[in-house]
Amino acid sequence: MAILINQNTHYLIQGITGKEGRRAVKWMKQLGSIVVAGVTPAKAGQEVDGVPVYNTVEQALVNHSDINATCIYAPPRFVLSATKEAIEASIPLIHIIAENVPTRDTAEILELANKKGVRVIGPSSIGVLCPGKSSMGSLGAGDKEGIVEPNEKGGVVVLAKSGGMSLTMSNMISSEGIAISTIVGLGGDKIACTTYADLLDDIQNDNEAKALVIVGEIGGSYEEDLAAAIKDKNFSKPVVVFISGKFAEHLPQGVAFGHAGAIVSKQFGTRDGKISALEEVGALIAQSPDDIVELLKTLE
């Protein structure tokens, strides 16, 4: 299997005729994704890389009822309206690549998605990649090299807020012959519509996922929330965690570092606090990126 996407995922791309949308079509198809339709208002009748374009999501679904995921390639100020259109159409999985989406808009998107039972990845997410099966968004840039596909023993799930770190860590892991099941760039904005903790049930229930790798960072409470969820859900698979930002611990409290969500407060968000919470629930802590590979090897 895999989490979130697989070889049976059929994609819509909203904003397909823009520069980034066109590039996404190419990259996704190179990695085996089935892109069946695109949407750009007032551009119906066009094609992008052989993919038909429609004016609205509703029109695309009338002609392609197999659509079960959409990638939104729209400027930040148009993300809310584009995402509302997808949520109202009950597309179960939505990916948002744009960063700097207004926080109020993201909060509204999350509320609407929860009411409708729709999952949103992002904003500021590079995407999701299931090697050998499918790619959603721009993660991987259409390149199949450097990632070991899952074998009969399954593979590792890699979750990170940073798209660059998610792919870098996956390449590092693969360089030692360890297979990757799914890579998810969750996005680095203040509000993530899907968090580490939100994906625990998916990973627990996926027989291909043999371990979970978290690339965390200072700021926010997502890693502490993950620790609480691991305990509450009795998550049974091995968890290896690297928390970046050791240098930034010396900056004054309240200083943003890296992503918009990487702000440390007195209550939560410190590297030591995150590590302590995760150690308490049995996670293996990597002190450097290289340690991730060494810790994974001990699990084989």
SEDRENNU-11079 format. One line per field, with one value per residue (C-alpha): residue in three letters; x, y, z; residue number from 1. Coordinates in nm, 4 decimals, always signed. Example, Ala and Ser with C-alpha at 12.3 -4.5 7.8 and 13.67 -1.06 7.14 Angstrom:
residuo: ala, ser
u: +1.2300, +1.3670
v: -0.4500, -0.1060
w: +0.7800, +0.7140
num: 1, 2
***
This chain:
residuo: met, ala, ile, leu, ile, asn, gln, asn, thr, his, tyr, leu, ile, gln, gly, ile, thr, gly, lys, glu, gly, arg, arg, ala, val, lys, trp, met, lys, gln, leu, gly, ser, ile, val, val, ala, gly, val, thr, pro, ala, lys, ala, gly, gln, glu, val, asp, gly, val, pro, val, tyr, asn, thr, val, glu, gln, ala, leu, val, asn, his, ser, asp, ile, asn, ala, thr, cys, ile, tyr, ala, pro, pro, arg, phe, val, leu, ser, ala, thr, lys, glu, ala, ile, glu, ala, ser, ile, pro, leu, ile, his, ile, ile, ala, glu, asn, val, pro, thr, arg, asp, thr, ala, glu, ile, leu, glu, leu, ala, asn, lys, lys, gly, val, arg, val, ile, gly, pro, ser, ser, ile, gly, val, leu, cys, pro, gly, lys, ser, ser, met, gly, ser, leu, gly, ala, gly, asp, lys, glu, gly, ile, val, glu, pro, asn, glu, lys, gly, gly, val, val, val, leu, ala, lys, ser, gly, gly, met, ser, leu, thr, met, ser, asn, met, ile, ser, ser, glu, gly, ile, ala, ile, ser, thr, ile, val, gly, leu, gly, gly, asp, lys, ile, ala, cys, thr, thr, tyr, ala, asp, leu, leu, asp, asp, ile, gln, asn, asp, asn, glu, ala, lys, ala, leu, val, ile, val, gly, glu, ile, gly, gly, ser, tyr, glu, glu, asp, leu, ala, ala, ala, ile, lys, asp, lys, asn, phe, ser, lys, pro, val, val, val, phe, ile, ser, gly, lys, phe, ala, glu, his, leu, pro, gln, gly, val, ala, phe, gly, his, ala, gly, ala, ile, val, ser, lys, gln, phe, gly, thr, arg, asp, gly, lys, ile, ser, ala, leu, glu, glu, val, gly, ala, leu, ile, ala, gln, ser, pro, asp, asp, ile, val, glu, leu, leu, lys, thr, leu, glu
u: +0.0000, +0.1182, -0.0373, -0.2475, -0.1851, -0.1129, -0.1214, -0.5009, -0.5029, -0.6473, -0.5501, -0.7022, -0.4710, -0.6263, -0.4247, -0.2929, -0.2258, +0.0098, +0.3866, +0.3937, +0.0873, +0.2358, +0.5574, +0.3677, +0.1827, +0.5103, +0.6822, +0.3863, +0.3407, +0.7122, +0.6728, +0.3758, +0.0873, -0.2451, -0.3392, -0.6800, -0.7929, -0.7063, -0.8972, -0.8307, -1.1237, -1.1878, -0.9384, -1.1739, -1.0968, -0.7206, -0.4826, -0.1644, +0.0633, -0.2369, -0.4530, -0.7889, -0.8654, -1.2034, -1.3396, -1.4563, -1.3991, -1.7622, -1.7168, -1.4003, -1.5787, -1.8691, -1.6226, -1.3817, -1.5708, -1.2592, -1.0864, -0.9996, -0.7255, -0.6465, -0.3348, -0.3924, -0.1422, -0.2938, -0.1468, -0.1978, -0.4880, -0.6843, -0.6109, -0.9183, -1.1656, -0.9950, -0.9867, -1.3507, -1.4447, -1.2626, -1.4050, -1.7605, -1.7053, -1.6050, -1.2654, -1.1181, -0.7537, -0.6348, -0.2771, -0.1856, +0.1627, +0.1371, +0.3135, +0.2112, -0.1572, -0.3327, -0.3630, -0.7334, -0.7875, -0.6027, -0.8095, -1.1277, -1.0016, -0.9259, -1.2684, -1.4462, -1.2331, -1.3031, -1.6774, -1.6720, -1.4352, -1.1756, -0.7994, -0.5844, -0.2046, -0.0469, -0.0366, +0.3295, +0.3552, +0.5884, +0.3688, +0.3578, +0.5626, +0.5059, +0.8081, +0.7110, +0.3428, +0.2452, +0.3432, +0.1205, +0.2620, +0.6216, +0.8043, +1.0764, +1.0749, +0.9956, +1.3215, +1.3039, +1.6706, +1.8042, +1.5010, +1.4773, +1.1272, +0.9497, +1.0185, +0.8531, +0.9677, +0.7983, +0.9548, +0.9995, +0.7556, +0.9289, +0.7379, +0.8755, +0.7430, +1.0221, +0.9951, +1.3691, +1.4502, +1.1978, +1.3613, +1.7167, +1.6586, +1.4875, +1.7835, +2.0202, +1.8187, +1.7956, +2.1710, +2.2112, +1.9698, +1.6719, +1.3440, +1.1024, +0.7270, +0.5942, +0.7414, +0.5196, +0.6084, +0.3501, +0.4303, +0.5877, +0.3151, +0.1785, -0.1193, -0.0683, -0.3949, -0.2428, +0.0061, +0.2406, -0.0151, -0.2955, -0.1155, -0.0442, -0.3543, -0.2761, +0.0783, -0.0311, -0.2806, -0.0455, +0.1250, +0.3938, +0.5055, +0.7639, +0.8923, +0.8323, +1.0971, +1.0144, +1.2243, +1.1101, +1.2141, +1.1920, +0.8800, +0.5158, +0.3820, +0.3438, +0.6175, +0.4806, +0.1352, +0.2863, +0.4313, +0.0903, -0.0766, +0.1790, +0.0856, -0.2897, -0.3123, -0.0667, +0.1258, +0.3346, +0.5765, +0.9315, +0.9715, +1.3025, +1.3151, +1.5609, +1.4846, +1.6752, +1.7460, +2.0077, +2.1750, +1.8444, +1.7881, +2.0271, +1.8056, +1.5638, +1.2190, +0.9617, +1.2103, +1.0958, +1.3562, +1.3071, +0.9407, +0.6595, +0.5598, +0.9090, +0.8522, +0.9579, +0.7574, +0.8024, +0.5329, +0.6442, +0.8524, +1.2047, +1.4272, +1.4954, +1.1266, +1.0335, +1.3096, +1.2105, +0.8437, +0.9284, +1.1842, +0.9197, +0.7023, +0.9869, +1.0970, +1.4602, +1.6312, +1.8900, +2.1422, +2.2392, +2.0920, +2.3483, +2.2163, +1.8788, +2.0291, +2.2227, +1.9136, +1.7068, +1.9717, +1.9277, +1.5612, +1.6304
v: +0.0000, +0.3520, +0.6421, +0.9204, +0.8324, +0.5254, +0.3973, +0.4352, +0.8078, +1.0198, +1.3865, +1.7203, +2.0223, +2.3600, +2.6353, +2.3949, +2.6572, +2.8637, +2.8159, +2.6103, +2.4099, +2.3168, +2.2088, +2.0017, +1.8109, +1.7159, +1.6138, +1.4193, +1.2224, +1.1421, +0.9812, +0.7689, +0.9879, +0.9715, +1.3338, +1.3316, +1.6956, +2.0547, +2.3689, +2.7313, +2.9759, +3.0934, +2.8411, +2.5500, +2.3612, +2.3913, +2.1045, +2.0942, +1.8007, +1.6103, +1.6898, +1.8605, +2.1927, +2.2968, +2.6210, +2.4761, +2.1786, +2.0763, +2.0577, +1.8507, +1.6022, +1.5645, +1.4454, +1.2642, +1.1050, +0.9098, +1.2228, +1.1581, +1.4170, +1.7710, +1.9868, +2.3605, +2.5771, +2.9170, +3.2411, +3.2817, +3.5260, +3.2771, +2.9641, +2.9974, +3.0172, +2.7361, +2.5116, +2.5870, +2.4751, +2.1441, +2.0885, +2.1603, +1.9021, +1.6477, +1.5709, +1.3694, +1.4797, +1.8349, +1.9589, +2.3285, +2.4340, +2.8121, +2.9651, +3.2842, +3.1981, +3.4333, +3.2608, +3.3445, +3.1756, +2.8627, +2.8464, +2.8670, +2.5971, +2.3662, +2.4208, +2.3526, +2.0453, +1.8965, +1.9476, +1.7811, +1.4986, +1.6136, +1.5973, +1.8970, +1.8806, +2.2255, +2.5153, +2.5591, +2.1859, +2.0578, +1.7493, +1.3740, +1.1037, +0.7285, +0.5920, +0.3631, +0.4474, +0.8137, +1.1737, +1.4603, +1.8090, +1.9001, +1.6707, +1.4878, +1.7295, +1.4412, +1.2615, +0.8895, +0.8618, +0.8419, +0.6905, +0.3170, +0.1862, -0.0367, -0.4099, -0.7129, -0.5849, -0.2511, +0.0900, +0.3898, +0.6815, +1.0220, +1.3250, +1.6793, +2.0324, +2.1265, +1.9949, +2.0217, +1.8366, +1.5628, +1.4809, +1.5267, +1.2872, +1.0368, +1.0396, +0.9955, +0.6996, +0.5440, +0.5797, +0.3092, +0.0780, +0.1456, +0.1604, +0.4552, +0.3952, +0.7526, +1.1029, +1.3881, +1.7570, +1.8896, +2.2583, +2.5186, +2.7812, +2.8710, +2.6427, +2.3012, +2.1476, +1.8012, +1.7397, +1.4569, +1.3297, +1.3332, +1.0685, +0.8171, +0.6067, +0.5911, +0.4742, +0.2252, +0.0674, +0.0557, -0.2835, -0.1356, +0.1208, -0.0460, +0.2662, +0.6396, +0.9093, +1.2597, +1.5593, +1.8176, +2.1699, +2.4171, +2.6257, +2.5338, +2.2281, +1.9738, +1.7445, +1.7589, +1.6846, +1.3883, +1.2523, +1.2764, +1.1027, +0.8199, +0.7512, +0.7952, +0.5800, +0.3129, +0.3608, +0.0457, +0.1144, +0.2428, +0.6210, +0.7922, +1.1683, +1.4435, +1.7921, +2.0646, +2.4122, +2.3570, +2.6886, +2.8742, +2.7746, +3.0581, +3.3207, +3.5263, +3.3769, +3.4811, +3.5093, +3.3408, +3.1060, +2.9355, +2.8540, +3.0840, +2.8328, +2.8085, +3.0416, +2.9388, +3.0414, +2.9837, +2.7139, +2.4994, +2.4767, +2.4287, +2.1595, +2.0077, +2.0056, +1.8295, +1.5714, +1.5040, +1.4530, +1.2144, +1.0186, +0.9604, +0.7728, +0.5604, +0.7522, +0.7138, +1.0536, +1.1310, +1.3963, +1.4558, +1.3623, +1.0828, +0.9279, +0.8698, +0.6084, +0.4411, +0.4200, +0.2762, +0.0088, -0.1084, -0.1788, -0.4164
w: +0.0000, +0.0938, +0.2799, +0.1255, -0.2418, -0.4542, -0.8118, -0.8164, -0.7343, -1.0156, -1.0031, -1.0880, -1.1046, -1.0252, -1.1901, -1.4507, -1.7199, -1.5028, -1.5039, -1.1829, -1.2794, -1.6159, -1.4514, -1.1940, -1.4669, -1.6298, -1.3075, -1.1717, -1.4933, -1.5032, -1.1616, -1.2660, -1.1532, -1.3341, -1.4086, -1.5741, -1.5744, -1.4977, -1.4080, -1.4937, -1.5199, -1.8787, -2.0211, -2.0942, -2.4139, -2.3834, -2.3056, -2.0989, -2.1758, -2.3076, -2.0020, -2.0771, -1.9084, -1.7664, -1.6240, -1.2925, -1.0653, -1.1122, -1.4912, -1.4502, -1.2231, -1.4654, -1.7270, -1.4937, -1.2072, -1.1046, -0.9670, -0.6017, -0.5384, -0.6435, -0.6431, -0.6073, -0.7953, -0.7285, -0.5860, -0.2083, -0.2420, -0.4553, -0.2507, -0.0289, -0.3160, -0.5091, -0.2028, -0.1180, -0.4671, -0.4182, -0.0684, -0.1860, -0.4607, -0.1904, -0.3415, -0.0519, -0.0772, -0.1463, -0.1768, -0.1461, -0.2552, -0.2057, +0.0920, +0.2723, +0.2511, +0.4970, +0.8337, +0.8537, +0.5160, +0.6282, +0.9463, +0.7375, +0.5018, +0.7944, +0.9481, +0.6178, +0.5464, +0.8897, +0.8476, +0.5067, +0.6005, +0.3487, +0.4075, +0.3118, +0.2874, +0.3238, +0.2715, +0.1779, +0.1081, -0.1623, -0.1901, -0.1360, -0.3075, -0.2995, -0.4903, -0.7747, -0.7390, -0.7542, -0.6849, -0.5720, -0.6220, -0.6910, -0.4485, -0.6380, -0.9340, -1.1661, -1.0865, -1.0034, -0.9144, -0.5609, -0.3871, -0.3148, -0.3803, -0.1252, -0.1397, +0.0178, +0.3586, +0.3044, +0.3489, +0.5748, +0.5935, +0.6057, +0.7360, +0.7456, +0.7388, +0.4992, +0.1444, +0.0919, +0.4137, +0.3410, +0.0077, +0.1362, +0.4265, +0.1993, -0.0387, +0.2546, +0.3836, +0.0371, -0.0155, +0.2490, +0.0685, +0.2970, +0.1051, +0.1252, +0.1336, +0.1429, +0.1751, +0.2918, +0.3004, +0.5449, +0.4931, +0.7182, +0.7633, +1.1085, +1.0581, +0.8985, +0.7833, +0.8336, +1.1150, +1.2118, +1.4618, +1.2032, +0.9968, +1.2743, +1.2084, +0.8362, +0.9071, +1.1741, +0.9333, +0.6342, +0.6152, +0.3879, +0.6471, +0.8694, +1.0494, +1.0760, +1.0355, +1.1579, +1.0558, +1.3070, +1.3926, +1.6765, +1.7191, +1.7408, +1.9211, +1.6413, +1.7738, +2.1296, +1.9874, +1.8050, +2.1296, +2.2977, +2.0020, +2.0001, +2.3612, +2.3212, +2.0093, +2.1295, +1.8063, +1.7725, +1.4884, +1.5452, +1.5340, +1.4567, +1.5079, +1.4189, +1.5502, +1.3660, +1.4997, +1.7696, +1.6878, +1.6935, +2.0564, +2.1456, +1.9817, +2.1965, +2.2593, +2.0025, +1.7165, +1.3942, +1.2507, +0.9146, +0.8601, +0.9641, +1.2315, +1.3831, +1.6758, +2.0261, +2.3309, +2.7036, +2.6978, +2.4082, +2.0938, +2.2289, +2.0851, +2.4275, +2.5139, +2.1926, +2.2346, +2.5954, +2.5052, +2.2231, +2.4250, +2.6915, +2.4402, +2.3071, +1.9978, +1.8945, +1.8812, +1.6128, +1.7141, +1.3505, +1.0111, +0.9758, +1.2967, +1.1310, +0.9017, +1.1821, +1.4010, +1.1142, +1.0611, +1.4196, +1.3416, +1.0519
num: 1, 2, 3, 4, 5, 6, 7, 8, 9, 10, 11, 12, 13, 14, 15, 16, 17, 18, 19, 20, 21, 22, 23, 24, 25, 26, 27, 28, 29, 30, 31, 32, 33, 34, 35, 36, 37, 38, 39, 40, 41, 42, 43, 44, 45, 46, 47, 48, 49, 50, 51, 52, 53, 54, 55, 56, 57, 58, 59, 60, 61, 62, 63, 64, 65, 66, 67, 68, 69, 70, 71, 72, 73, 74, 75, 76, 77, 78, 79, 80, 81, 82, 83, 84, 85, 86, 87, 88, 89, 90, 91, 92, 93, 94, 95, 96, 97, 98, 99, 100, 101, 102, 103, 104, 105, 106, 107, 108, 109, 110, 111, 112, 113, 114, 115, 116, 117, 118, 119, 120, 121, 122, 123, 124, 125, 126, 127, 128, 129, 130, 131, 132, 133, 134, 135, 136, 137, 138, 139, 140, 141, 142, 143, 144, 145, 146, 147, 148, 149, 150, 151, 152, 153, 154, 155, 156, 157, 158, 159, 160, 161, 162, 163, 164, 165, 166, 167, 168, 169, 170, 171, 172, 173, 174, 175, 176, 177, 178, 179, 180, 181, 182, 183, 184, 185, 186, 187, 188, 189, 190, 191, 192, 193, 194, 195, 196, 197, 198, 199, 200, 201, 202, 203, 204, 205, 206, 207, 208, 209, 210, 211, 212, 213, 214, 215, 216, 217, 218, 219, 220, 221, 222, 223, 224, 225, 226, 227, 228, 229, 230, 231, 232, 233, 234, 235, 236, 237, 238, 239, 240, 241, 242, 243, 244, 245, 246, 247, 248, 249, 250, 251, 252, 253, 254, 255, 256, 257, 258, 259, 260, 261, 262, 263, 264, 265, 266, 267, 268, 269, 270, 271, 272, 273, 274, 275, 276, 277, 278, 279, 280, 281, 282, 283, 284, 285, 286, 287, 288, 289, 290, 291, 292, 293, 294, 295, 296, 297, 298, 299, 300
***
